[in-house]
Amino acid sequence: MTFLIGLGVAFITLLLHYEILLGLTKLLGKKKRHHRHDMLIITSTILLAHLLEAGVFAVLYWVRTELLHLDRFNITEQLDAMDYFYFSAETYTTVGYGDMYLLGKARLLNSIEGLAGLILIGWSSSFMFLYMKENWEKFLK
């Protein structure tokens, strides 16, 4: 069941990322701006998208730990929202400091989030690369 929940949340973040990149594509195609402004819009939006997607996983950890009491962490102190977000962000980016970790079967969620984060960060990188490849000559003018 944990595996299916993790896949479901990963799928939600994939759809969210798709919609954000689609919206960016439409926004960039509508109005002519200086390409440096476009890059600021792209990087800022993608950064916020990744923070939002890590936040989706943070909510999952909070619900499973605080409301449903299905999971627990190696830390015995009371966790707050920033602790859950911190844990999710380090997992999403595959940093994994190891100062905080889930115990038991819930560890599978970490693997799914790390894989989803890796895929989404790669997707964002390719999106920025393709934009710059298409517009690099314009940047130089």
Helices and strands as residue ranges (DSSP letters): H 2-30, H 35-62, I 63-67, H 81-92, G 104-106, H 107-139
